[in-house]
Amino acid sequence: MYEAESEKIRNRFLESKRGGEAIRERSDLVDTVIAQLWSAEIGEVEGRGRDEDRLCAVALGGYGRRALFPYSDVDLLFLSAGALSEALQKHAIPKLCRALWDLKLRVSPTVRSLAECGKLYRDNFEFNVALLDSRFVCGDRGLFETLHEQILPRMVASEAAELRRRLVDLTQERHRKYGNTIFHLEPNIKECPGGLRDHQVACWLGLLSALQKIGPWPAPEELLPQALRGDCLAAVDLLSDVRCFLHYRQGRDLNVLSYELQAEAALAGIGVRGPAASTPAEWMRAYFRCVRTIYRLETFFEEDRPARGLYRLFEARNSRLSNADFSVVEDRIFLRQLSSVKDPSVLLGLFEFVASHGLRLSGETERCVEGALPGIPDLAARTRDLWPQFRSLLILPHAAPALRAMHRLGVLVALFPEFRAIDALVVRDYYHRYTVDEHSLVAIEHVHALRSAEDGLERQFRDVFEGIERPELLFLALLFHDVGKGADGDHVKASVAALGGILQRLQFDPADAETVTFLVANHLRMSATVMRRDIFDPRVVREFSESVKAAEPLKMLTLLTYADIKSVNPEALTPWKAEILWQLYAATANDLNRTVDDQRVGADLATSGPVAQLIAAAEGTVDTKRFKAFLEGFPKRYLTIHPAQEVASHYRMYTELNDQDPQVEIAQRNGYYDVVLLTLDSPFLFASVAGTLSSWGMNILKADAYSNKAGVVLDSFRISDRFHTLEMNPAEVVRLKSDLASAVSGEVDVAERMRQKFKPAEKLPKVRTEPRLYMDNSSSLHSTLLEVTAQDRPGLLYDIGACLSEFGCNIEAGIIDTQGETAIDVFYVTCAGNKLDAAHQQQLRSELLPLL
């Protein structure tokens, strides 16, 4: 009977897509099964007359709430009046449980007496919480009524504070585990912030408060704050639909909404009450709006504390943070006059107060703001001195949380309707973690975070930030740099078009408007230059410096690029990306000051400029003539990339070089390894090194290749040790160095090793990247630029390098980058010392494309 009815419930769900109905029907079905088994296995023993053997079955947790998902645990309490007889405890109850397990129900049984249910279990807190959802199934109803009406209310009355504290602590710990954000590429719809667990925590806290205040058990629909109740219940309906879909689709209690299942859910119309979303991105947009609603409950359940008394209000009135408009109580902002936010200046001042102190609005204040907005039509026009007030907010240290609160409550869209187009907008490429609106706010957060940077590159970016004369222009550009993504076509052009109306509304003067427009119009330019051009080619730097024109726009564009990349996902701005971004900034600043040197180190430069400084620093420790010979012919970028101590190390390798053995050094850095190889030039050199590193499981982040006038090659690779091979086994560094030397000398057949190591991938990529090749002879003075965009895979760089070698090309420089599952590799190549002509480019294209 159970299997047949379960299949009917499943079929009804597949037809209706209503998860709420399915979980209630499953709960009722399991009730029926338990009641039938109870009559057969326990009823006879229970009826023998011992008062202690009075017994009932009680549903707990999700089952108790009549929310039993297809593959969830069935939490079942066997509640007794006292110590049970052996017949019940060791025979009848286990037999009933075995029967349930035979039906493939994941039953989690527990046996407790009434007295035991009245205690607080600090080492099993989950049991006390599960009792809050207790529901009678079968057996002695009077026993359950005693539990429900007497035992549990007494336990809550005595332990409510501890229960609240533990619930909030566990919730905060869980949120930290998921990065305190609702935005995940593949969210766990149960455990992530804004998931089903958050909704239930809010219900539990509401239940604890109600039992303390009014005594009787409240109706479930009354547990949530009335202002959010309707939206939250709609969000829970959607998540219930999705969780049922995940369970039925995977046949297990798996609650992660994977990238592939997002597409399936969108196609099936899961959670949609009306026309189905046309794309997975639109479906995920609806998902994020729902979890954002549930996440708002955090404001209310964190406030679940005793009511404020007159003394506390009096105390708050004298708080050093409180002012004539706002009171601060336990780190929450309350309005002195609830209606004061109907004044646009007070409304904006409220969020400026948040930005200044980093405090959060109380639930009461949030409700007042939402209630006031409909009564302020055309908020921007009615706000006196809108830009001066908004400018003050943007430059304060907690501007991002303030803007996030404004967006959540509808104020940001009321001021700037253009922002509505990117509300919860999803960029579905398995690389962008955040929705477009959140990405912009996170970017602002990252720039403000530079204020506390103490060392490394972030300290250098902090110095740039502190040198900006008008930081508010940078923050305004960050807020609106992607607003055009809500329109069709080129999002940069659409962002610039939308910005025109915003600046007009803010009554910007022409010079400031030009600066902000420049930043938005060029917000992709610096990252594209860093990732796809040779930033150590003076021509590239000169072209870039001509586009920024002055030092101030350069500083702002550098920080915008820093924040824009870092806000894509937490791993997007790797240390080496930050480093080359800084190098482009430094080189461009230098060019703006007209101090750029020629491209290659020649005999005429060996006694002046940076080369002379290196020789002077090394005087007495090196052979000056040999040192000049080592440097002569290297690109000028070599001296820009490498500090003096690295140049000295490379020179030491040069002095130890012989005709047979290459010199190899491997150094651990901050989160990566630098591999430097110095040897005489030979065919397939770059490919052999790349292939060997790949065969060791290393991920190549960046590569550069140089040769001097004497034909000595210096190849440098920046790698990440994906499997921690070198970190866990330091002796492997020596073996890797030996393996690289053998590969370069030809003792190891790298091509055969790659054929054995890397088989054709069977798993389809999450996002398919169409291969693209771009070649250009105008981007460099002496090389042909080759840009390869392809699906990333192990061994890809080796295949490209080997193909170039077979074609007779020499790699002068390489810039290797990966975004999600897309490889973007840029090479500067020559053939017989010259650029590739059109015929050679076409032939190379036909050789490379089949490999991608």
Summary of the structure (lengths in Angstrom):
residues: 852
radius of gyration: 33.2
end to end distance: 55.2
largest distance: 109.8
contacts: 2756
relative contact order: 0.04
helix: 57%
strand: 13%
